[in-house]
């Protein structure tokens, strides 16, 4: 699911409940440059689209085109899907943010050294990793917890081995 700011979620939720899925008027707390920035991001992600406003029927106008016409903002199927609302359309275009980005470590870095040591059949202890990278123990633990587990999604396991102490391992790739 795509991450939305609170303001974006409010705009899309309100639009979903209006006739024609019109996103205007915007919340009172959103004005000027902040409104332009939020709407610009939502247009870029495909959550909103600009359509010609029917000014005779009193549709709110987002901006004027300069030729006596105006455009309004309408929530798209992708925008409604982002807030979990069912759409009538069978096809919803995924946005760039919908797929999680996977990170891969560069070769020759300390992080790559850490991963190679943890993938070795015998694994590695904190002391061994400290000697190979020049890091302190808290940095080694932080790299395993933050970079490997949280950012790269790797599963670091540990077990206590009698002669070596606590040994950390990664499953072979």
C-alpha positions in Angstrom: 0.0 0.0 0.0 1.2 3.5 -0.8 2.2 5.7 2.0 0.1 8.9 2.2 0.5 11.9 4.4 -2.5 12.7 6.7 -3.4 15.6 4.5 -3.3 13.5 1.3 -5.5 10.9 3.0 -8.0 13.5 4.1 -8.2 15.0 0.6 -8.8 11.6 -1.0 -11.3 10.4 1.6 -13.3 13.6 1.2 -13.2 13.3 -2.6 -14.4 9.7 -2.4 -17.5 10.8 -0.6 -18.4 13.6 -3.0 -20.3 13.4 -6.3 -17.9 13.1 -9.2 -15.0 12.5 -6.7 -14.1 16.1 -6.8 -11.3 17.0 -4.3 -12.3 20.6 -3.9 -12.7 22.5 -1.6 -9.5 21.6 0.2 -9.3 21.5 4.0 -9.3 24.9 5.6 -5.8 24.3 7.1 -4.3 23.9 3.6 -3.6 27.2 1.8 -1.3 28.9 -0.6 2.1 27.3 -1.3 1.4 24.3 1.0 -1.7 23.5 -1.0 0.2 23.8 -4.3 2.9 21.5 -3.0 0.5 18.8 -1.7 -1.6 18.9 -4.8 1.4 18.9 -7.1 2.7 15.7 -5.4 -0.7 14.0 -5.7 -0.9 15.0 -9.4 2.6 13.6 -10.0 1.7 10.3 -8.3 -1.5 10.0 -10.3 -3.8 10.2 -7.2 -5.6 13.3 -8.6 -6.1 14.6 -12.1 -7.1 18.0 -13.4 -10.3 18.1 -15.4 -12.3 20.9 -17.0 -14.6 22.5 -14.4 -18.3 22.9 -15.2 -18.5 26.4 -13.9 -22.1 26.8 -15.0 -23.1 24.1 -12.4 -20.9 25.7 -9.8 -18.1 23.2 -9.7 -15.1 24.5 -7.6 -12.1 25.7 -9.6 -8.6 24.7 -8.7 -7.0 27.1 -11.3 -7.9 29.1 -14.3 -6.5 28.2 -17.7 -6.4 31.7 -19.0 -9.0 31.3 -21.7 -12.0 31.8 -19.5 -12.1 28.2 -18.4 -11.0 26.5 -15.2 -9.9 23.1 -14.0 -11.0 21.2 -10.9 -9.3 18.3 -9.2 -10.8 14.8 -9.3 -9.6 11.7 -7.4 -8.4 9.0 -9.7 -8.9 5.2 -9.3 -5.3 5.0 -8.2 -6.0 7.7 -5.5 -9.0 5.8 -4.3 -7.1 2.6 -4.2 -4.4 4.3 -2.1 -6.9 4.9 0.6 -8.4 1.4 0.3 -11.7 2.4 -1.5 -13.1 0.0 -4.1 -13.3 1.4 -7.6 -15.6 0.5 -10.5 -12.6 0.3 -12.8 -11.1 -3.1 -13.3 -7.6 -1.7 -13.9 -5.7 0.4 -11.4 -2.3 1.6 -12.5 0.4 1.1 -9.8 2.4 4.1 -8.9 6.2 4.2 -8.5 5.9 4.1 -4.7 3.8 0.9 -4.7 6.7 -1.5 -5.1 9.2 -1.6 -2.2 12.6 -0.6 -3.2 15.3 -3.2 -2.6 18.7 -2.1 -1.6 21.9 -3.9 -2.6 25.2 -3.2 -0.9 28.2 -2.0 -3.0 31.1 -4.3 -3.3 34.3 -3.6 -1.3 32.5 -1.7 1.5 32.5 -2.6 5.2 28.9 -3.5 4.9 29.8 -6.0 2.1 32.6 -7.4 4.3 30.1 -7.8 7.2 27.6 -9.6 4.9 30.3 -11.9 3.5 31.5 -12.8 7.1 28.0 -13.5 8.2 27.3 -15.7 5.2 30.4 -17.8 5.8 29.6 -21.4 6.9 30.9 -20.7 10.4 29.4 -17.2 10.7 31.3 -14.5 12.7 31.5 -13.2 16.2 31.4 -9.5 17.2 35.1 -9.6 17.9 35.9 -11.0 14.5 33.8 -8.4 12.7 35.4 -5.7 14.8 38.9 -6.8 13.7 37.9 -7.0 10.0 36.1 -3.7 9.8 37.7 -1.5 12.4 34.3 -0.8 14.0 33.5 -0.8 17.7 31.1 -3.4 19.1 28.1 -1.1 19.2 28.6 -0.2 15.5 28.7 -3.8 14.5 25.4 -4.5 16.4 23.8 -1.4 15.0 24.8 -2.4 11.4 23.3 -5.8 11.9 20.1 -4.4 13.4 19.6 -1.4 11.2 21.3 -1.9 7.8 21.0 -5.6 7.5 17.7 -6.4 9.2 15.6 -3.2 8.7 16.9 -1.8 5.4 18.0 -4.9 3.5 15.5 -7.3 5.1 18.1 -9.9 5.9 17.5 -12.4 8.7 20.5 -12.4 11.1 20.5 -15.4 13.4 22.7 -16.0 16.4 23.7 -19.0 18.5 26.0 -19.5 21.4 28.9 -21.8 20.5 31.0 -23.2 23.4 34.5 -22.2 22.3 33.7 -19.1 20.2 30.9 -17.4 22.2 27.9 -15.8 20.3 28.1 -16.4 16.6 26.0 -14.5 14.1 25.0 -15.9 10.7 23.0 -15.0 7.6 21.4 -17.7 5.4 23.4 -18.4 2.2 22.2 -16.4 -0.8 
